[in-house]
Amino acid sequence: MALLERSDAHGVATITLNTPETLNALSLDMIAAVHGMFDTIAADEAIRVTVLKGAGKAFCAGHNLREMQTMRQSPDKGATALKGLFDACAAMMQRIPTLPQPVIAQTHGIATAAGCQLVASCDLAVSAQDCRFGVNGVNIGLFCSTPMVALSRNIPRKQAFEMLTTGDFIHADRALDLGLVNRIVPAADLEAETQALAQQIAGKLGSAVRIGKRAFYDQLQMPLDAAYAYTGDVMLENMANDDTAEGIAAFIEKRAPDWG
């Protein structure tokens, strides 16, 4: 059985984590498969949005603890193997904001530890009402230090620290309040609502969304004055696009743009 499944429709690539027997745990092989799929999608100009979801009962339960324990017990290469796992996971998470297409997490069941990190790393998230989120490593004596990076950049500091130090789950409505997810919907509507959001974004001018996503993440790292200077140049780049000129003309003329 393939670790991932991919289906494409109307400019949207839907990627399914496909190891339900491990609750779609992020094993080293799964991490490599996801990263490779992201690279493939990045080069696919027909894809305008990506949806990431999990098969079975959960979105993603984080790292595969059995695999980590086996690595740890290696007498001579344990630390090296674990560092390779964490480095590969960090590289995969960091690939998401560099993708030209927006990535939407479609979450259900649970999203824990590195699975919660994956939700926090995505550009958008739509959650089933019954989904729970946690960074629970502290419960087994392993503080979720790498998931903390993405989580603490998504939600307020004190709430992130509480999740990390108590190991408690939060429910979807709390995740919405904190900004970890964009929308919560009944489980029966999760697929349709996520695809509706994806199609709405896919219907925009792809070049504008690509330019905008890149600028969104770049400007977040800059001081205010540098961010304005940079995004002014980005606006100039966007305005030079012939399709943008067509979009503006269509708005003025009260018609639908012809973007071919």
Backbone bond lengths (Angstrom), bond angles and torsions (degrees), N, CA, C in turn:
res aa  C-N    CA-C-N  psi(-1)  N-CA   C-N-CA  omega(-1)  CA-C   N-CA-C  phi
1 M - - - 1.468 - - 1.524 109.56 -
2 A 1.317 116.02 133.50 1.461 121.14 -178.79 1.524 110.64 -68.05
3 L 1.334 115.66 142.83 1.457 120.28 177.79 1.524 111.90 -64.85
4 L 1.323 115.91 -32.60 1.463 121.81 -179.09 1.522 109.60 -127.70
5 E 1.318 115.57 150.06 1.452 122.17 168.23 1.517 108.13 -121.80
6 R 1.334 116.13 143.23 1.463 121.06 179.16 1.514 109.57 -129.92
7 S 1.329 115.52 135.31 1.458 121.16 171.84 1.520 108.21 -135.03
8 D 1.327 116.44 140.42 1.463 122.34 -178.24 1.521 110.09 -117.71
9 A 1.331 115.40 139.55 1.465 120.12 175.57 1.516 109.45 -157.22
10 H 1.317 116.20 123.87 1.466 122.48 172.53 1.534 111.95 54.49
11 G 1.320 116.33 44.41 1.451 120.49 175.88 1.516 115.21 83.48
12 V 1.334 117.27 3.36 1.469 121.22 -179.35 1.522 109.14 -114.56
13 A 1.324 117.06 125.46 1.457 122.40 173.51 1.525 108.16 -98.48
14 T 1.327 117.10 124.12 1.459 121.95 177.76 1.525 108.25 -106.42
15 I 1.323 115.78 119.08 1.463 122.61 -177.75 1.523 107.66 -108.63
16 T 1.320 116.44 126.88 1.461 122.16 -178.93 1.520 110.33 -112.54
17 L 1.334 117.32 120.66 1.450 121.68 169.27 1.526 106.43 -66.98
18 N 1.336 117.42 124.73 1.465 119.16 -164.01 1.527 112.88 -125.14
19 T 1.333 116.28 48.50 1.469 119.92 170.39 1.530 108.25 -127.17
20 P 1.333 116.56 67.96 1.465 119.35 -175.24 1.518 113.53 -61.21
21 E 1.341 117.35 -23.73 1.460 119.97 179.98 1.537 112.04 -67.21
22 T 1.339 117.77 -21.00 1.468 121.73 175.23 1.528 111.17 -110.36
23 L 1.327 116.79 15.98 1.469 122.16 -174.00 1.529 110.32 55.70
24 N 1.358 113.83 37.31 1.466 121.70 176.20 1.531 112.35 58.42
25 A 1.322 115.52 41.06 1.459 121.04 -179.30 1.530 110.95 -61.65
26 L 1.330 115.03 149.22 1.452 121.53 -179.10 1.523 110.17 -87.60
27 S 1.313 115.37 75.38 1.457 121.19 171.74 1.525 108.50 -68.54
28 L 1.316 116.06 169.22 1.458 119.59 178.00 1.529 110.54 -60.34
29 D 1.327 117.07 -40.05 1.468 120.43 178.35 1.525 111.51 -66.22
30 M 1.335 117.02 -40.02 1.460 119.89 178.81 1.526 110.62 -64.91
31 I 1.315 116.77 -42.90 1.464 120.65 178.67 1.523 110.33 -58.89
32 A 1.332 116.75 -45.70 1.465 120.57 179.46 1.523 111.03 -63.16
33 A 1.329 116.83 -39.80 1.466 120.56 -179.96 1.526 111.00 -65.19
34 V 1.330 116.83 -44.11 1.469 120.22 179.62 1.521 110.57 -64.34
35 H 1.332 116.51 -46.11 1.469 120.06 -179.88 1.534 110.03 -60.50
36 G 1.325 116.47 -44.51 1.460 119.53 178.46 1.521 112.60 -62.33
37 M 1.330 116.45 -38.49 1.460 120.07 178.19 1.526 110.76 -65.90
38 F 1.323 116.72 -39.93 1.460 119.65 176.46 1.533 110.61 -59.84
39 D 1.326 116.63 -43.17 1.466 119.58 179.00 1.523 111.16 -61.86
40 T 1.327 116.45 -39.94 1.469 120.66 178.65 1.523 110.80 -64.24
41 I 1.309 116.39 -44.74 1.462 120.75 -178.99 1.523 111.10 -66.68
42 A 1.321 116.78 -38.09 1.460 120.08 -179.52 1.527 111.57 -57.23
43 A 1.324 116.10 -32.94 1.465 120.89 -177.79 1.529 112.78 -89.16
44 D 1.318 117.78 -1.30 1.468 122.21 -175.85 1.527 109.42 -97.52
45 E 1.301 116.94 101.52 1.461 121.10 -175.91 1.529 112.92 -70.13
46 A 1.329 117.00 -14.24 1.467 119.73 177.78 1.527 111.76 -77.68
47 I 1.323 117.09 -16.71 1.462 121.30 -178.29 1.520 109.66 -95.64
48 R 1.332 115.64 126.85 1.462 121.14 -178.29 1.524 112.56 -110.45
49 V 1.323 117.44 -20.77 1.467 122.42 -179.79 1.520 107.37 -146.66
50 T 1.330 116.00 146.87 1.464 121.31 174.95 1.521 109.25 -121.40
51 V 1.322 116.57 135.98 1.463 123.17 173.28 1.523 107.17 -110.97
52 L 1.327 116.07 133.56 1.464 122.10 179.31 1.520 108.44 -117.82
53 K 1.340 117.48 122.37 1.455 121.40 -178.03 1.523 110.16 -139.14
54 G 1.324 116.52 175.50 1.455 121.51 -179.39 1.515 111.83 -121.64
55 A 1.330 116.36 145.46 1.467 121.56 176.25 1.523 110.21 -83.04
56 G 1.325 115.87 153.69 1.457 120.29 174.48 1.516 113.56 81.52
57 K 1.334 115.70 -142.82 1.464 121.87 -169.36 1.519 114.61 -83.82
58 A 1.341 118.25 -10.96 1.464 119.41 -171.83 1.522 111.13 -145.92
59 F 1.309 114.69 159.12 1.459 120.60 172.22 1.525 109.59 -72.10
60 C 1.337 116.82 -61.11 1.460 120.12 -179.86 1.526 109.34 -168.07
61 A 1.339 115.31 130.94 1.467 121.04 -177.42 1.522 113.25 -95.65
62 G 1.323 117.71 14.03 1.457 119.47 178.01 1.516 112.20 90.16
63 H 1.323 116.28 -159.27 1.463 120.56 -179.27 1.527 111.13 -64.33
64 N 1.330 115.14 156.47 1.453 121.66 175.79 1.528 108.59 -80.71
65 L 1.331 116.76 105.24 1.466 120.44 -173.32 1.525 111.96 -66.95
66 R 1.309 118.12 -32.08 1.463 119.89 176.91 1.531 110.41 -63.44
67 E 1.321 115.54 -43.16 1.465 119.72 177.91 1.533 110.37 -63.78
68 M 1.322 117.34 -42.98 1.461 120.89 179.58 1.525 111.40 -63.20
69 Q 1.324 116.59 -40.19 1.465 120.00 -180.00 1.531 110.68 -65.98
70 T 1.325 116.11 -39.04 1.468 119.79 176.94 1.525 110.68 -63.29
71 M 1.319 116.74 -43.16 1.465 120.41 177.27 1.523 110.70 -60.88
72 R 1.318 115.68 -45.61 1.460 120.77 -177.25 1.519 111.66 -60.73
73 Q 1.313 117.68 -34.91 1.449 121.83 -174.94 1.523 113.59 -83.04
74 S 1.327 117.19 -4.56 1.457 119.81 176.00 1.524 109.05 -64.70
75 P 1.336 118.74 124.66 1.460 120.35 -171.74 1.517 115.12 -66.38
76 D 1.343 117.25 -27.86 1.466 118.00 -174.59 1.522 114.24 -120.56
77 K 1.355 117.28 -15.11 1.461 118.75 -174.45 1.533 112.53 -128.61
78 G 1.312 117.64 15.44 1.456 120.11 -175.70 1.509 113.43 -59.64
79 A 1.321 117.44 -51.09 1.460 120.90 -178.05 1.524 111.12 -64.78
80 T 1.329 116.13 -39.00 1.467 120.28 179.73 1.528 110.88 -64.18
81 A 1.328 116.27 -43.51 1.463 120.07 -179.76 1.516 111.25 -65.17
82 L 1.317 117.58 -43.27 1.465 120.70 -179.97 1.518 111.15 -66.11
83 K 1.329 117.06 -40.28 1.468 119.14 177.50 1.515 110.28 -62.74
84 G 1.339 116.94 -39.09 1.461 119.70 176.95 1.511 112.14 -61.98
85 L 1.345 116.92 -39.43 1.454 121.16 177.32 1.516 111.18 -62.96
86 F 1.332 117.45 -49.38 1.464 120.63 -177.06 1.529 111.14 -67.27
87 D 1.334 117.06 -37.19 1.467 119.72 178.32 1.529 111.04 -66.63
88 A 1.346 116.23 -40.89 1.462 119.37 179.17 1.521 111.01 -64.89
89 C 1.340 116.34 -40.02 1.462 119.99 178.89 1.523 110.82 -64.99
90 A 1.329 116.71 -43.64 1.464 120.00 179.30 1.523 111.32 -61.75
91 A 1.333 116.66 -40.31 1.465 120.00 178.91 1.529 111.11 -65.05
92 M 1.331 116.67 -39.70 1.465 120.01 178.77 1.524 110.82 -65.07
93 M 1.338 116.81 -44.75 1.469 119.77 179.00 1.532 110.81 -61.49
94 Q 1.320 116.53 -41.07 1.461 120.21 -178.28 1.524 112.78 -72.81
95 R 1.328 116.90 -15.53 1.464 119.66 176.70 1.522 111.30 -69.81
96 I 1.331 117.30 -27.25 1.470 120.20 -174.37 1.528 112.45 -61.54
97 P 1.336 119.96 -51.35 1.466 117.50 -179.97 1.523 113.84 -67.99
98 T 1.328 118.90 -16.13 1.461 120.26 177.94 1.520 112.85 -89.19
99 L 1.338 117.58 -10.00 1.466 119.29 175.75 1.524 109.62 -64.99
100 P 1.327 118.41 140.94 1.469 118.78 177.63 1.517 112.74 -68.82
101 Q 1.345 117.38 -24.25 1.464 121.06 -178.83 1.529 110.83 -94.58
102 P 1.330 118.42 142.22 1.466 120.70 170.13 1.532 110.61 -60.72
103 V 1.328 116.05 144.23 1.455 122.35 178.74 1.528 108.42 -117.54
104 I 1.331 116.29 124.64 1.468 123.18 -179.39 1.519 109.07 -108.74
105 A 1.324 117.59 122.03 1.460 121.15 171.72 1.522 108.97 -81.56
106 Q 1.319 116.66 130.21 1.468 123.14 175.96 1.526 106.82 -110.01
107 T 1.330 117.44 104.07 1.456 120.17 -167.13 1.524 112.79 -110.23
108 H 1.332 114.49 142.74 1.464 121.16 175.81 1.523 107.87 -150.62
109 G 1.312 116.56 164.39 1.464 120.31 177.21 1.511 111.64 69.44
110 I 1.330 115.69 -101.50 1.468 120.93 176.34 1.517 110.05 -136.91
111 A 1.317 114.65 153.25 1.466 123.14 169.82 1.525 105.30 -136.21
112 T 1.325 115.86 101.60 1.463 119.72 -171.61 1.520 111.34 -121.40
113 A 1.343 115.12 151.49 1.457 123.33 175.53 1.536 109.90 51.31
114 A 1.346 117.28 -120.25 1.460 118.83 179.72 1.525 111.78 -64.77
115 G 1.338 117.95 -20.33 1.463 120.52 173.68 1.515 111.48 -69.64
116 C 1.324 116.62 -38.85 1.465 121.20 173.80 1.528 109.84 -67.23
117 Q 1.330 116.23 -38.89 1.458 121.49 174.92 1.528 110.92 -58.02
118 L 1.317 116.67 -39.81 1.461 120.77 179.69 1.522 111.11 -64.40
119 V 1.332 117.12 -41.18 1.467 120.55 176.02 1.526 110.08 -61.61
120 A 1.334 116.15 -46.02 1.459 120.67 -178.71 1.517 112.14 -64.73
121 S 1.335 116.81 -28.01 1.462 120.89 -178.84 1.518 112.69 -79.62
122 C 1.332 117.65 -23.42 1.462 120.43 179.98 1.524 110.67 -70.99
123 D 1.318 115.82 157.41 1.461 120.98 -177.73 1.522 112.17 -70.81
124 L 1.330 116.62 -33.09 1.452 123.24 -177.59 1.520 107.74 -144.46
125 A 1.328 116.57 161.58 1.470 119.87 176.95 1.521 109.47 -149.22
126 V 1.331 115.00 134.31 1.461 123.40 172.53 1.519 106.45 -117.85
127 S 1.345 116.27 129.12 1.461 120.12 -173.27 1.521 112.05 -122.85
128 A 1.322 115.12 144.28 1.457 120.24 167.44 1.524 109.00 -67.79
129 Q 1.325 116.25 148.59 1.461 120.76 -177.37 1.523 113.27 -61.24
130 D 1.324 116.94 -26.46 1.460 119.27 -176.43 1.530 113.26 -93.62
131 C 1.326 117.86 6.96 1.463 120.61 -178.71 1.527 110.42 -75.18
132 R 1.328 115.39 145.80 1.458 121.62 175.72 1.528 109.37 -122.39
133 F 1.316 114.97 146.80 1.462 122.18 -175.98 1.525 108.84 -125.39
134 G 1.334 116.68 140.41 1.449 119.11 179.02 1.517 112.29 -160.68
135 V 1.314 115.17 156.23 1.468 122.54 169.47 1.523 104.59 -121.36
136 N 1.327 114.71 81.43 1.458 122.72 -161.47 1.521 115.16 -96.47
137 G 1.318 116.92 7.56 1.452 119.37 -175.73 1.514 114.40 -54.99
138 V 1.335 116.50 -32.08 1.461 119.63 -178.86 1.527 111.23 -59.10
139 N 1.321 117.69 -24.75 1.468 120.81 -179.83 1.528 112.71 -67.77
140 I 1.330 116.74 -22.04 1.469 120.16 177.07 1.531 111.01 -113.21
141 G 1.330 115.95 14.47 1.460 120.17 176.52 1.512 114.74 84.90
142 L 1.340 117.62 16.53 1.466 121.20 179.56 1.523 108.58 -126.18
143 F 1.310 117.03 99.13 1.465 121.56 -178.23 1.525 109.33 -62.26
144 C 1.333 116.75 135.85 1.471 121.95 -176.60 1.533 110.45 -79.56
145 S 1.316 115.29 69.34 1.469 119.82 -173.69 1.524 112.57 -69.94
146 T 1.333 118.43 -42.86 1.463 118.25 179.03 1.534 112.13 -73.90
147 P 1.329 120.74 -41.49 1.470 118.96 172.40 1.529 112.98 -58.13
148 M 1.326 115.90 -29.47 1.460 121.04 179.38 1.523 112.18 -57.61
149 V 1.328 117.25 -33.33 1.467 120.83 -175.70 1.528 110.29 -61.00
150 A 1.328 116.10 -51.08 1.465 119.26 -179.83 1.521 111.64 -71.64
151 L 1.345 116.68 -41.52 1.464 119.80 -177.15 1.519 111.40 -61.86
152 S 1.327 117.36 -45.08 1.467 120.83 -176.40 1.516 112.38 -71.54
153 R 1.321 117.03 -11.26 1.461 121.08 173.82 1.524 111.91 -96.87
154 N 1.323 116.50 0.91 1.463 121.74 179.50 1.511 112.85 -110.31
155 I 1.330 117.27 -37.13 1.461 120.70 -173.03 1.524 109.38 -126.18
156 P 1.337 118.27 164.43 1.464 120.32 -178.81 1.526 113.05 -57.85
157 R 1.316 115.47 149.83 1.464 123.11 -171.02 1.524 113.03 -58.15
158 K 1.313 117.56 -48.73 1.467 119.32 -175.36 1.521 111.78 -67.63
159 Q 1.327 117.08 -35.78 1.461 119.54 178.66 1.533 110.46 -70.09
160 A 1.323 117.42 -37.49 1.460 120.35 176.11 1.526 110.62 -62.98
161 F 1.324 116.36 -44.27 1.464 119.73 -178.19 1.527 111.25 -66.09
162 E 1.323 116.55 -36.39 1.460 119.41 176.49 1.520 110.89 -62.48
163 M 1.325 117.41 -45.59 1.464 119.99 178.38 1.525 110.94 -60.15
164 L 1.322 116.53 -42.16 1.460 121.26 -176.66 1.518 112.79 -68.82
165 T 1.321 117.72 -34.70 1.468 120.29 -174.15 1.521 113.50 -93.86
166 T 1.332 117.86 -22.00 1.466 120.03 177.68 1.525 111.68 -94.46
167 G 1.339 117.33 -27.36 1.457 120.37 -174.29 1.511 113.26 73.13
168 D 1.328 117.71 10.70 1.462 120.85 -179.37 1.528 111.34 -75.70
169 F 1.319 115.50 148.65 1.457 121.93 171.11 1.526 109.96 -78.47
170 I 1.322 115.76 152.34 1.455 121.11 164.55 1.522 107.36 -116.22
171 H 1.320 116.42 149.07 1.454 121.72 179.75 1.525 109.78 -88.50
172 A 1.309 116.08 168.63 1.455 121.62 -173.00 1.526 112.54 -58.41
173 D 1.340 117.32 -38.61 1.460 118.21 -178.71 1.524 111.49 -65.05
174 R 1.336 116.60 -36.19 1.466 120.32 176.05 1.527 110.47 -69.86
175 A 1.325 117.03 -39.23 1.464 120.66 176.99 1.519 111.19 -60.89
176 L 1.325 116.42 -36.24 1.460 120.87 176.57 1.518 110.36 -66.36
177 D 1.338 116.89 -46.26 1.460 120.78 -179.92 1.526 111.81 -59.43
178 L 1.334 116.21 -36.87 1.463 120.61 -176.62 1.526 113.17 -82.77
179 G 1.325 116.88 -14.82 1.458 120.21 179.35 1.517 114.57 95.06
180 L 1.330 117.88 10.37 1.462 120.28 177.63 1.519 111.30 -73.11
181 V 1.345 117.00 -31.90 1.462 121.30 176.04 1.518 108.80 -126.78
182 N 1.335 114.95 158.82 1.466 120.54 -179.35 1.510 113.50 -89.11
183 R 1.347 115.63 -36.22 1.461 120.60 -174.44 1.524 109.08 -145.83
184 I 1.339 116.18 148.57 1.457 120.91 169.36 1.519 107.82 -123.37
185 V 1.327 115.26 140.51 1.462 121.19 -175.14 1.523 108.55 -140.76
186 P 1.327 118.35 159.19 1.468 119.36 173.21 1.526 110.64 -56.22
187 A 1.328 115.37 145.80 1.461 119.53 -177.14 1.526 111.99 -55.22
188 A 1.317 116.53 -36.61 1.465 120.11 -178.63 1.530 112.56 -65.76
189 D 1.328 116.89 -21.66 1.464 121.59 -177.32 1.519 112.95 -103.02
190 L 1.335 117.40 1.89 1.470 120.45 -170.96 1.516 112.25 -59.81
191 E 1.310 116.80 -50.18 1.469 120.51 -178.16 1.516 110.91 -60.73
192 A 1.323 116.96 -48.62 1.467 120.71 -176.48 1.519 111.55 -65.09
193 E 1.325 117.45 -41.98 1.468 120.32 -177.96 1.523 111.29 -69.02
194 T 1.327 116.44 -37.99 1.462 119.27 178.58 1.520 110.52 -66.36
195 Q 1.324 115.86 -43.89 1.459 119.28 179.11 1.527 111.51 -65.77
196 A 1.319 117.16 -34.15 1.467 119.94 177.86 1.528 110.79 -63.43
197 L 1.344 116.39 -42.89 1.459 119.71 176.85 1.523 110.41 -64.14
198 A 1.327 116.38 -43.74 1.462 120.39 179.69 1.528 111.07 -60.55
199 Q 1.328 116.61 -43.57 1.459 120.17 -179.32 1.528 111.40 -67.76
200 Q 1.320 116.55 -34.99 1.469 119.29 177.16 1.524 110.55 -60.87
201 I 1.329 116.39 -44.94 1.466 120.17 179.59 1.525 110.53 -70.17
202 A 1.336 116.62 -39.99 1.464 120.71 -179.63 1.524 111.63 -62.92
203 G 1.330 117.04 -23.35 1.451 120.93 179.64 1.520 114.01 -78.23
204 K 1.327 117.30 -8.97 1.462 120.44 176.86 1.529 109.99 -81.29
205 L 1.320 116.62 168.84 1.459 120.91 178.18 1.528 108.96 -65.09
206 G 1.341 115.84 116.07 1.458 120.47 -173.58 1.516 113.38 -58.94
207 S 1.334 117.57 -40.49 1.463 119.82 -178.54 1.522 110.98 -64.79
208 A 1.332 117.52 -36.08 1.463 120.44 178.76 1.522 111.37 -67.59
209 V 1.336 117.09 -41.33 1.463 120.39 178.54 1.523 110.71 -65.34
210 R 1.328 117.36 -40.74 1.466 120.54 178.60 1.523 110.99 -62.16
211 I 1.329 116.49 -47.00 1.464 120.82 178.24 1.526 110.10 -61.16
212 G 1.336 115.17 -43.42 1.462 119.96 -176.98 1.506 112.98 -67.19
213 K 1.331 117.67 -39.85 1.468 119.43 179.65 1.523 110.60 -64.61
214 R 1.319 116.02 -44.85 1.471 119.07 178.43 1.524 110.60 -58.32
215 A 1.337 116.40 -46.35 1.457 120.10 -177.78 1.522 111.85 -67.65
216 F 1.331 117.11 -34.45 1.461 120.87 -179.81 1.518 110.94 -56.95
217 Y 1.331 116.15 -49.50 1.459 119.31 -177.48 1.531 112.12 -75.42
218 D 1.326 116.94 -34.80 1.466 119.09 179.22 1.531 111.48 -63.94
219 Q 1.340 117.03 -45.84 1.461 119.48 -173.98 1.523 112.68 -70.57
220 L 1.338 116.80 -23.40 1.464 119.43 178.31 1.522 112.58 -62.39
221 Q 1.325 116.44 -24.62 1.461 120.77 -177.61 1.527 112.91 -89.70
222 M 1.328 117.45 -0.70 1.466 121.30 -170.89 1.526 112.16 -106.88
223 P 1.337 117.91 153.86 1.468 120.50 166.70 1.527 109.81 -61.80
224 L 1.320 116.20 160.16 1.459 121.11 -173.03 1.524 112.57 -56.19
225 D 1.346 117.87 -46.77 1.463 119.42 -176.72 1.524 111.29 -66.45
226 A 1.324 117.01 -39.22 1.458 120.18 178.51 1.527 110.76 -67.81
227 A 1.323 116.61 -35.46 1.462 120.13 179.14 1.521 111.18 -63.95
228 Y 1.330 116.46 -42.52 1.461 119.41 178.12 1.524 111.66 -66.02
229 A 1.323 117.20 -41.67 1.469 120.18 178.51 1.528 110.57 -62.30
230 Y 1.329 115.81 -44.13 1.465 120.51 -179.26 1.526 111.53 -65.16
231 T 1.340 116.96 -47.51 1.463 119.13 -176.46 1.530 111.70 -70.90
232 G 1.335 117.86 -24.11 1.461 119.61 171.42 1.518 111.06 -61.93
233 D 1.323 115.69 -42.31 1.470 119.76 176.76 1.528 111.09 -66.00
234 V 1.340 116.12 -36.13 1.463 119.71 178.25 1.531 110.34 -64.64
235 M 1.337 116.50 -40.74 1.464 119.95 177.28 1.532 110.83 -61.07
236 L 1.336 116.38 -39.34 1.462 119.42 177.30 1.527 110.60 -62.75
237 E 1.333 115.79 -43.12 1.462 120.49 177.71 1.527 110.89 -59.10
238 N 1.315 115.99 -44.45 1.464 121.56 -178.95 1.532 111.04 -66.34
239 M 1.330 116.17 -41.74 1.465 120.44 -178.96 1.524 112.36 -65.29
240 A 1.334 117.23 -25.46 1.463 121.07 -179.22 1.526 112.42 -75.44
241 N 1.314 117.05 -8.40 1.465 122.18 -178.72 1.533 109.86 -76.66
242 D 1.314 116.32 128.68 1.472 119.85 179.76 1.520 111.94 -60.71
243 D 1.334 117.47 -35.53 1.463 120.29 178.82 1.519 111.72 -66.49
244 T 1.318 116.97 -31.42 1.460 120.33 175.83 1.532 110.14 -67.75
245 A 1.323 116.26 -41.66 1.466 120.11 176.39 1.525 110.63 -59.44
246 E 1.333 116.46 -40.15 1.463 120.67 177.36 1.520 110.95 -65.15
247 G 1.337 117.31 -40.13 1.457 120.59 178.75 1.519 112.28 -62.72
248 I 1.323 117.02 -41.51 1.470 121.12 178.88 1.532 110.26 -67.45
249 A 1.336 115.98 -43.30 1.469 119.29 178.98 1.524 111.08 -61.77
250 A 1.336 116.25 -40.81 1.460 120.14 179.60 1.524 111.44 -63.50
251 F 1.342 116.44 -39.70 1.467 119.76 178.06 1.526 110.50 -63.36
252 I 1.326 116.36 -45.75 1.469 120.31 -179.12 1.524 110.72 -63.14
253 E 1.342 115.79 -37.95 1.462 120.65 -176.85 1.531 112.89 -89.38
254 K 1.328 115.62 3.57 1.478 121.96 176.26 1.527 111.61 57.01
255 R 1.347 115.45 53.51 1.460 122.02 177.46 1.524 108.36 -142.80
256 A 1.320 115.74 167.71 1.460 120.02 177.08 1.521 109.70 -75.62
257 P 1.336 118.88 139.75 1.465 120.07 178.93 1.523 111.45 -68.07
258 D 1.305 116.17 146.61 1.465 122.36 176.12 1.522 107.85 -101.91
259 W 1.328 115.13 91.96 1.471 120.41 -178.80 1.514 112.52 -100.20
260 G 1.346 116.27 12.61 1.455 120.52 174.67 1.443 113.50 67.69
